[in-house]
Amino acid sequence: MEICVEGKSSKIEVQEGSNLIGRLFFLFLRISALTIGGGYAMIPVMKWELERSGLLTEKEFFRIMSTAQVVPGPIAFNTAVLVGRRLAGIYGAIASGLAVVLPPFFAIVAVAEVIRTLSGISYVRSFLRGAYASIIGLVGSVLYRLVRNQRWNLYRAIMIGVAVFVLLLNGSLVIPVVILLVLLLYLKEV
C-alpha cells in the first residue's frame, strides 16, 4: 500500500497488517520524551526521524512545518498533529498529538508530586517561597516594561483602573473583564 501526500506518492511501502497509527504514536512519544529544550528543539529530531523511517521526504516535512507555524499553538504539537493527519488521517493526528503531550504532562505531574511530598521540609518550603517571590518579581518587571512603553491617555488609564478594581472585587470575572477591556480600548483607537 502506498501513502499519498497531496496527490504525490511518497513511495512508502506500508506492510499489510502494520499499524501506522501505533508507529506514529511511539515515534512521537519517543521524540517528546527524549528531546530536551522545548518545541523548537524537537523539530529537527522529528524531521530526522520521519525521513529516516521513510514516512516523509524533506520537502513534505517542510511543507507540513510551514503550515504548523501559522496555526495557533505549540509548534511541536502542531507539527505532530499535521504529520499524523497527513499520514494516517484523524486517528493518526490524535495519536501523534497525544504522544507529544503525554511525556511533559507526566513529567509535570511527577515534579508536582515531588514538590508536594517535600514541601513539609523547612528548607524546601523556604526555597519554594523564594522561587514564588522571584517569579512575582520577574512578572512584575515585564509588566512594568509593558506599561512604561505604552502611549498613555486619560481614557486608557481610567479603563485599566476600572478593570483592575473590578478584578480585585471579583476575581472570577477575569475573562469577561479582559475581553471587554480589550474591546473598549481597541474601539477607542479605531
C-alpha positions as a printed NumPy array, in Angstrom:
array([[  0.   ,   0.   ,   0.   ],
       [  1.3  ,   3.494,  -0.828],
       [  0.725,   6.636,   1.172],
       [ -0.159,   9.671,  -0.925],
       [  0.689,  13.218,   0.089],
       [ -1.135,  15.941,  -1.841],
       [ -1.598,  13.696,  -4.813],
       [  2.051,  12.632,  -4.953],
       [  3.207,   9.251,  -3.797],
       [  5.794,   9.246,  -1.02 ],
       [  6.905,   5.845,  -2.27 ],
       [  6.389,   4.455,   1.199],
       [  5.504,   0.833,   1.219],
       [  3.455,   0.027,   4.317],
       [  3.389,  -3.665,   5.101],
       [ -0.056,  -5.198,   5.302],
       [ -1.055,  -5.557,   8.937],
       [  1.402,  -2.938,  10.155],
       [  0.   ,  -0.353,  12.495],
       [  0.917,   3.085,  11.134],
       [ -1.024,   4.848,  13.878],
       [  0.824,   2.906,  16.575],
       [  4.103,   3.528,  14.783],
       [  3.423,   7.277,  14.703],
       [  2.357,   7.252,  18.353],
       [  5.546,   5.578,  19.57 ],
       [  7.747,   7.641,  17.248],
       [  6.387,  10.936,  18.606],
       [  6.28 ,   9.595,  22.171],
       [  9.982,   8.75 ,  21.97 ],
       [ 10.842,  12.123,  20.427],
       [  8.866,  14.009,  23.066],
       [ 10.258,  12.003,  25.971],
       [ 13.904,  12.234,  24.925],
       [ 14.193,  15.745,  23.486],
       [ 15.159,  18.47 ,  25.931],
       [ 14.65 ,  22.116,  25.088],
       [ 11.038,  22.573,  24.075],
       [  9.131,  22.512,  20.815],
       [ 11.703,  24.073,  18.517],
       [ 14.331,  21.606,  19.746],
       [ 12.003,  18.761,  18.753],
       [ 11.547,  19.89 ,  15.143],
       [ 14.961,  18.758,  13.794],
       [ 14.575,  15.444,  15.628],
       [ 11.103,  14.977,  14.112],
       [ 12.452,  15.771,  10.653],
       [ 15.344,  13.337,  11.018],
       [ 13.184,  10.525,  12.427],
       [ 10.436,  10.92 ,   9.821],
       [ 12.936,  10.973,   6.954],
       [ 14.98 ,   8.1  ,   8.4  ],
       [ 11.89 ,   5.952,   8.842],
       [ 10.755,   6.756,   5.297],
       [  7.465,   8.304,   6.362],
       [  8.09 ,  11.735,   4.818],
       [ 10.524,  13.388,   2.469],
       [ 12.329,  16.566,   3.473],
       [ 10.123,  18.628,   1.161],
       [  6.938,  17.146,   2.614],
       [  8.135,  17.755,   6.169],
       [  8.958,  21.403,   5.453],
       [  5.564,  21.883,   3.807],
       [  3.853,  20.489,   6.915],
       [  6.042,  22.531,   9.233],
       [  5.299,  25.769,   7.394],
       [  1.605,  25.097,   7.994],
       [  2.269,  24.211,  11.648],
       [  3.938,  27.581,  12.196],
       [  0.884,  29.584,  11.187],
       [ -1.583,  27.517,  13.21 ],
       [ -2.009,  28.827,  16.777],
       [ -0.435,  26.616,  19.41 ],
       [  2.853,  24.942,  20.26 ],
       [  4.962,  24.186,  17.182],
       [  5.887,  20.616,  18.154],
       [  2.261,  19.697,  18.864],
       [  1.024,  21.305,  15.649],
       [  3.696,  19.57 ,  13.586],
       [  2.971,  16.169,  15.129],
       [ -0.777,  16.542,  14.603],
       [ -0.368,  17.627,  10.981],
       [  2.094,  14.819,  10.24 ],
       [ -0.251,  12.297,  11.87 ],
       [ -3.211,  13.622,   9.906],
       [ -1.302,  13.581,   6.635],
       [ -0.085,  10.019,   7.084],
       [ -2.938,   8.303,   8.932],
       [ -5.965,  10.595,   8.966],
       [ -7.772,  11.866,  12.035],
       [ -6.731,   8.925,  14.219],
       [ -3.111,   9.498,  13.268],
       [ -3.49 ,  13.164,  14.243],
       [ -4.971,  12.235,  17.621],
       [ -2.317,   9.594,  18.31 ],
       [  0.549,  11.895,  17.301],
       [ -0.812,  14.815,  19.332],
       [ -1.283,  12.657,  22.423],
       [  2.198,  11.205,  22.047],
       [  3.791,  14.662,  22.053],
       [  1.763,  15.849,  25.058],
       [  1.978,  12.802,  27.348],
       [  5.684,  12.898,  28.384],
       [  5.645,  16.569,  29.51 ],
       [  2.292,  16.017,  31.231],
       [  3.625,  13.103,  33.269],
       [  6.851,  14.997,  33.99 ],
       [  4.851,  17.925,  35.395],
       [  2.681,  15.582,  37.466],
       [  5.808,  13.852,  38.829],
       [  7.517,  17.142,  39.704],
       [  4.33 ,  18.416,  41.377],
       [  4.127,  15.225,  43.441],
       [  7.78 ,  15.533,  44.488],
       [  7.239,  19.167,  45.477],
       [  4.074,  18.255,  47.398],
       [  5.893,  15.443,  49.187],
       [  8.959,  17.525,  50.038],
       [  7.123,  20.757,  50.872],
       [  6.913,  19.68 ,  54.512],
       [ 10.703,  20.089,  54.86 ],
       [ 11.514,  23.599,  56.069],
       [ 14.416,  24.1  ,  53.618],
       [ 12.267,  23.114,  50.667],
       [  9.414,  25.319,  51.898],
       [ 11.827,  28.267,  52.179],
       [ 13.18 ,  27.576,  48.682],
       [  9.659,  27.487,  47.232],
       [  8.74 ,  30.786,  48.912],
       [ 11.857,  32.343,  47.413],
       [ 11.052,  30.872,  43.992],
       [  7.498,  32.237,  44.143],
       [  8.82 ,  35.668,  45.131],
       [ 11.295,  35.672,  42.249],
       [  8.54 ,  34.719,  39.794],
       [  6.413,  37.607,  41.047],
       [  9.423,  39.89 ,  40.581],
       [ 10.037,  38.658,  37.022],
       [  6.388,  39.071,  36.019],
       [  6.319,  42.499,  37.679],
       [  9.417,  43.536,  35.735],
       [  7.86 ,  42.542,  32.413],
       [  4.587,  44.255,  33.345],
       [  6.463,  47.44 ,  34.291],
       [  8.239,  47.493,  30.912],
       [  4.962,  46.915,  29.077],
       [  3.232,  49.723,  30.978],
       [  6.191,  52.086,  30.578],
       [  6.261,  51.634,  26.794],
       [  2.533,  52.306,  26.267],
       [  1.143,  55.536,  24.887],
       [ -1.   ,  56.669,  27.798],
       [ -4.049,  58.901,  27.779],
       [ -6.759,  59.581,  30.345],
       [ -9.285,  57.19 ,  28.731],
       [ -6.834,  54.273,  28.714],
       [ -5.775,  54.914,  32.319],
       [ -9.4  ,  55.068,  33.524],
       [-10.403,  51.876,  31.651],
       [ -7.453,  49.909,  33.033],
       [ -8.039,  51.297,  36.528],
       [-11.717,  50.272,  36.448],
       [-10.781,  46.803,  35.137],
       [ -8.216,  46.289,  37.916],
       [-10.762,  47.465,  40.518],
       [-13.443,  45.052,  39.214],
       [-10.939,  42.182,  39.182],
       [ -9.884,  42.939,  42.76 ],
       [-13.538,  42.887,  43.857],
       [-14.457,  39.737,  41.938],
       [-11.619,  37.617,  40.562],
       [-13.99 ,  35.184,  38.841],
       [-14.763,  37.729,  36.104],
       [-11.246,  37.733,  34.641],
       [-12.1  ,  36.575,  31.117],
       [-15.156,  38.827,  30.539],
       [-13.376,  41.859,  32.025],
       [-10.247,  41.357,  29.912],
       [-12.295,  40.833,  26.737],
       [-14.403,  43.92 ,  27.44 ],
       [-11.315,  45.983,  28.256],
       [ -9.559,  44.979,  25.037],
       [-12.688,  45.749,  23.004],
       [-13.159,  49.156,  24.641],
       [ -9.51 ,  50.1  ,  24.161],
       [ -9.491,  48.82 ,  20.582],
       [-12.73 ,  50.584,  19.624],
       [-11.405,  53.842,  21.056],
       [ -8.248,  53.514,  18.897],
       [-10.239,  52.882,  15.688]])
